[in-house]
Amino acid sequence: MDSLVPPSLNELIEQLSELPGVGRKTAMRYAFWLMEQNEDYLSTLGDRIAHIKEAVTMCQRCFRSFERQMCDICTDNTRENIICVVESTEDLVQIERTGDYNGRYHVLGGAIDPLKGVNPEDLTLSELTDHVRTIGTAEVILATNPTMQGDTTATYIRQMLEREDGVQVTTLGRGLATGANLEYLDGETVKNALKNRR
């Protein structure tokens, strides 16, 4: 807490500093910027934040954050029957932006991380098997992040899909630095990783 800043503004700074990649200095800058905005803007922003959970749901097939039961990618019949498995919707967006992938996706909702209490049953892993069977895919691309948790999750999925006949499991090429997150990588790096999958 900063004694030079009013308590209500300090509370806002604390809330903002919990956002990913936002430290206290940036949170303070955001808070003071918000103070300068008009009431209409703040009201609209507050309303959007308050109702985001109601407005955005998950696609019933791929588990991407979307506003309908089935997302536009899952209902697109021109897409190839390849499934790219990602940890989050942000990762999906990053791959989709390369313009180099025309398959389908499956969003896990995280990565296996026992230290944080995230176990296989907390992810959409059983739904992945159903997804593979439903669309009759011949290839599953494991595009988990190149972290210890991502690699553990990829190994788990590989072993899980060994029981599925005729499904080839590939991983992104390792042009990706260990410890990197897909959502922060440039499009060219992600594109090369997709091309060099193995």
C-alpha positions as a printed NumPy array, in Angstrom:
array([[  0.   ,   0.   ,   0.   ],
       [  1.164,   3.506,  -0.851],
       [  0.217,   6.111,   1.797],
       [  0.412,   8.86 ,  -0.872],
       [ -2.373,   7.203,  -2.877],
       [ -6.042,   7.253,  -1.713],
       [ -7.155,   3.885,  -0.239],
       [ -9.77 ,   3.189,  -2.967],
       [ -7.168,   3.81 ,  -5.681],
       [ -4.711,   1.573,  -3.798],
       [ -7.317,  -1.196,  -3.864],
       [ -7.703,  -0.787,  -7.637],
       [ -3.908,  -0.901,  -8.066],
       [ -3.792,  -4.153,  -6.056],
       [ -6.493,  -5.676,  -8.276],
       [ -4.801,  -4.573, -11.502],
       [ -1.4  ,  -5.869, -10.374],
       [ -2.887,  -9.394, -10.28 ],
       [ -3.273,  -9.341, -14.076],
       [ -0.643, -11.419, -15.955],
       [  2.458,  -9.39 , -16.783],
       [  1.309,  -6.358, -14.782],
       [  3.545,  -5.221, -11.934],
       [  2.732,  -2.569,  -9.35 ],
       [  4.198,   0.316, -11.398],
       [  2.17 ,  -0.594, -14.482],
       [ -0.932,  -1.157, -12.347],
       [ -0.492,   2.303, -10.856],
       [ -0.157,   3.825, -14.333],
       [ -3.369,   2.035, -15.429],
       [ -5.218,   3.168, -12.292],
       [ -4.285,   6.826, -12.778],
       [ -5.177,   6.588, -16.474],
       [ -8.595,   5.16 , -15.565],
       [ -9.11 ,   8.075, -13.167],
       [ -8.833,  10.457, -16.134],
       [-11.501,   8.701, -18.22 ],
       [-15.133,   9.811, -18.396],
       [-17.987,   8.076, -16.558],
       [-19.448,   6.496, -19.729],
       [-16.176,   4.746, -20.579],
       [-15.706,   3.471, -17.013],
       [-19.309,   2.298, -16.812],
       [-19.025,   0.402, -20.118],
       [-15.685,  -1.138, -19.086],
       [-17.055,  -2.177, -15.693],
       [-20.15 ,  -3.675, -17.31 ],
       [-18.066,  -5.678, -19.816],
       [-15.851,  -7.039, -17.033],
       [-18.834,  -7.846, -14.797],
       [-20.612,  -9.841, -17.517],
       [-17.679, -11.527, -19.275],
       [-18.369, -14.899, -17.621],
       [-22.   , -14.82 , -18.775],
       [-21.189, -13.71 , -22.327],
       [-18.311, -16.099, -23.053],
       [-18.77 , -19.837, -22.772],
       [-16.82 , -22.812, -24.159],
       [-17.302, -24.621, -27.44 ],
       [-18.758, -28.029, -26.591],
       [-16.387, -29.819, -28.953],
       [-12.979, -28.1  , -28.748],
       [-13.403, -26.143, -25.456],
       [-12.286, -22.851, -26.995],
       [-13.667, -19.716, -25.32 ],
       [-16.535, -18.635, -27.547],
       [-20.037, -17.19 , -27.448],
       [-21.961, -20.149, -28.888],
       [-22.161, -23.879, -28.114],
       [-20.099, -24.742, -31.202],
       [-17.375, -22.394, -32.422],
       [-16.834, -21.278, -36.02 ],
       [-13.757, -23.505, -36.404],
       [-15.558, -26.684, -35.305],
       [-18.485, -25.971, -37.649],
       [-16.242, -25.17 , -40.64 ],
       [-16.472, -28.166, -42.993],
       [-13.482, -26.974, -45.04 ],
       [-11.136, -27.66 , -42.137],
       [ -8.829, -30.683, -42.221],
       [ -9.491, -33.499, -39.746],
       [ -6.273, -32.849, -37.839],
       [ -6.473, -31.835, -34.186],
       [ -3.968, -29.399, -32.707],
       [ -3.957, -29.732, -28.91 ],
       [ -3.227, -26.48 , -27.047],
       [ -3.284, -25.449, -23.423],
       [ -5.415, -22.314, -23.813],
       [ -7.557, -20.278, -26.182],
       [ -4.698, -17.738, -26.324],
       [ -2.446, -20.456, -27.758],
       [ -5.13 , -21.346, -30.316],
       [ -5.336, -17.689, -31.39 ],
       [ -1.557, -17.527, -31.816],
       [ -1.473, -20.603, -34.073],
       [ -4.534, -19.489, -36.022],
       [ -2.928, -16.112, -36.727],
       [ -0.071, -17.768, -38.609],
       [ -2.568, -18.549, -41.387],
       [ -0.576, -21.741, -41.971],
       [ -2.804, -24.251, -40.185],
       [ -6.206, -25.34 , -41.472],
       [ -7.071, -28.107, -39.041],
       [ -9.101, -28.249, -35.866],
       [ -8.189, -27.627, -32.223],
       [ -8.663, -29.023, -28.761],
       [ -8.138, -26.708, -25.761],
       [ -7.001, -28.516, -22.609],
       [ -7.658, -25.693, -20.165],
       [ -4.113, -25.782, -18.778],
       [ -1.31 , -28.278, -18.253],
       [ -0.722, -31.051, -15.735],
       [  0.943, -29.471, -12.721],
       [  0.634, -31.464,  -9.453],
       [  2.418, -28.706,  -7.496],
       [ -0.464, -26.362,  -8.361],
       [ -3.061, -29.068,  -7.875],
       [ -3.766, -29.522, -11.618],
       [ -4.208, -33.223, -12.357],
       [ -5.178, -34.987, -15.624],
       [ -8.843, -35.129, -14.599],
       [ -8.871, -31.314, -14.261],
       [ -8.179, -30.942, -17.996],
       [-10.305, -31.887, -21.025],
       [ -8.296, -35.071, -21.67 ],
       [-11.162, -37.588, -21.74 ],
       [-13.013, -35.198, -24.056],
       [ -9.951, -35.197, -26.335],
       [-10.322, -38.94 , -26.881],
       [-14.012, -38.407, -27.736],
       [-13.054, -35.564, -30.089],
       [-10.51 , -37.758, -31.901],
       [-13.112, -40.5  , -32.359],
       [-15.929, -38.129, -33.366],
       [-14.108, -36.525, -36.284],
       [-12.036, -39.607, -37.158],
       [ -8.738, -37.776, -37.141],
       [ -5.544, -39.42 , -38.354],
       [ -3.162, -36.906, -36.737],
       [ -3.031, -35.131, -33.385],
       [ -0.475, -32.318, -33.06 ],
       [  0.676, -31.74 , -29.491],
       [  1.205, -27.989, -29.209],
       [  1.581, -27.728, -25.453],
       [  4.   , -25.071, -24.251],
       [  7.694, -26.095, -24.089],
       [  7.752, -26.061, -20.281],
       [  8.111, -28.928, -17.812],
       [  4.329, -28.921, -17.303],
       [  3.659, -28.764, -21.052],
       [  6.065, -31.624, -21.744],
       [  4.517, -33.728, -18.954],
       [  1.073, -33.106, -20.441],
       [  2.267, -33.982, -23.967],
       [  3.789, -37.264, -22.712],
       [  0.553, -38.121, -20.914],
       [ -1.51 , -37.446, -24.072],
       [  0.887, -39.437, -26.257],
       [  0.509, -42.468, -23.962],
       [ -3.253, -41.975, -23.79 ],
       [ -3.615, -41.868, -27.597],
       [ -1.424, -44.959, -28.159],
       [ -4.611, -46.956, -27.555],
       [ -6.359, -45.241, -30.49 ],
       [ -5.844, -47.131, -33.763],
       [ -4.556, -45.213, -36.773],
       [ -3.845, -41.945, -34.909],
       [ -0.42 , -40.424, -35.516],
       [  0.788, -38.141, -32.722],
       [  3.22 , -35.352, -33.646],
       [  4.728, -32.462, -31.691],
       [  5.727, -28.97 , -32.711],
       [  9.304, -28.559, -33.939],
       [ 11.651, -27.388, -31.235],
       [ 12.362, -24.002, -32.736],
       [ 10.469, -22.977, -29.624],
       [ 12.604, -22.04 , -26.651],
       [ 12.094, -24.105, -23.514],
       [  9.998, -22.159, -21.049],
       [  8.309, -20.03 , -23.734],
       [  4.544, -19.551, -23.96 ],
       [  2.884, -19.686, -27.383],
       [  0.806, -16.562, -26.755],
       [  3.987, -14.439, -26.49 ],
       [  5.789, -15.798, -29.555],
       [  5.883, -14.114, -32.947],
       [  3.887, -15.647, -35.784],
       [  6.931, -16.73 , -37.782],
       [  8.306, -18.816, -34.882],
       [  4.95 , -20.549, -34.402],
       [  4.642, -21.111, -38.181],
       [  8.074, -22.775, -38.326],
       [  7.265, -24.935, -35.315],
       [  4.089, -26.116, -37.056],
       [  5.946, -26.915, -40.288],
       [  8.709, -28.783, -38.461],
       [  6.489, -30.906, -36.269],
       [  7.607, -34.468, -35.714]])
